[in-house]
Each structure stands twice: as C-alpha cells, then as structure tokens.
Amino acid sequence: MNSFVTTDQFNSIERKIKKKENFNVNAVFIGTNNSLEYKTGKKYNLKVGYHNEHISIEGNNAKFCLYSSIESLLKNWNIKTIE
C-alpha cells in the first residue's frame, strides 16, 4: 500500500475488485509522465473494472490500462475519492 491511500480506501478497492464490480475513482497520476498519455500530477476521473483477471482503468481521453494487482495500480495512482 502506498502512502497516498488510506487503509479504508485500500479495503474498499479490494472488496470491489474481488466482487468484480465496476466503479469510478478520482485520482492523480504519479507514474512516469506520458505513460499511455497520462500526465504526471494531473487529476483524472477513472473507470475501474475487472478485465481478464486484471484490474482495468480508463478515463479522460486517456488509454485503457491493465494492472496485475491493487499494489501495482497504487504505484501509479494517488486515489482521492472512490465512487
């Protein structure tokens, strides 16, 4: 877990992923600038889902991206809110 996400947020994401629910988050990209067209430091509204045994994200005219775990997702995203 990264220092940007609370334990409650992590648990909420984990529950939704285990149930294969789709949900939205507001998050700031903290990964490498221009990775899949995402800009470091920019806030995005993302659709989060479950796709072929991976966590998927998509949003704000940026590209679809897959993560193998919640931890790998959180290495690139500072989650602000979960909807």
C-alpha positions in Angstrom: 0.0 0.0 0.0 1.3 3.4 -0.9 1.3 6.4 1.5 -1.3 8.2 -0.6 -4.2 5.8 0.1 -5.8 5.1 3.4 -6.5 1.6 4.7 -10.2 2.2 4.3 -9.7 3.2 0.6 -7.5 0.2 0.0 -10.1 -2.2 1.6 -12.9 -0.6 -0.4 -11.0 -1.1 -3.7 -10.1 -4.6 -2.7 -13.7 -5.5 -1.9 -14.9 -4.1 -5.2 -12.3 -5.9 -7.2 -13.0 -9.2 -5.5 -16.7 -8.8 -6.4 -15.6 -7.8 -10.0 -17.6 -4.6 -9.6 -17.0 -1.6 -11.8 -16.6 1.8 -10.0 -15.2 5.3 -10.5 -12.3 7.0 -8.8 -10.8 10.4 -8.8 -7.1 10.1 -8.8 -3.8 11.9 -9.5 -1.4 10.1 -11.8 2.0 9.7 -10.1 3.6 7.4 -12.6 6.0 8.2 -15.5 4.9 11.3 -17.4 3.2 10.5 -20.7 2.8 6.8 -19.9 -0.2 5.8 -22.0 -0.8 9.5 -22.5 -1.3 10.1 -18.7 0.4 13.3 -17.4 2.2 13.1 -14.0 0.5 15.3 -11.4 -2.8 15.6 -13.4 -6.1 14.5 -11.8 -8.3 12.1 -13.7 -11.8 10.6 -13.3 -11.2 6.9 -14.0 -13.5 4.0 -14.6 -12.1 1.0 -12.7 -13.1 -2.6 -13.6 -12.0 -6.2 -13.9 -10.8 -7.5 -17.2 -9.3 -10.9 -18.0 -8.1 -11.4 -14.4 -6.6 -7.9 -14.2 -7.7 -4.5 -12.8 -8.5 -2.2 -15.7 -8.7 1.6 -15.8 -9.8 4.0 -18.4 -10.7 7.7 -18.5 -10.4 11.4 -19.5 -9.4 10.6 -23.1 -6.5 8.5 -22.0 -5.8 5.0 -22.8 -7.1 1.7 -21.4 -4.6 0.2 -19.0 -4.3 -3.1 -17.1 -2.8 -3.7 -13.7 -2.0 -7.1 -12.1 -2.8 -6.0 -8.5 -4.1 -3.2 -6.4 -0.5 -2.6 -5.3 0.7 -2.1 -8.9 -2.3 0.3 -9.5 -1.3 2.3 -6.5 2.3 2.7 -7.6 0.9 4.9 -10.4 -2.2 6.5 -8.9 -2.9 8.6 -5.8 -6.6 7.8 -5.2 -8.5 10.8 -3.9 -12.1 9.5 -3.9 -13.9 6.3 -4.7 -17.5 6.4 -6.1 
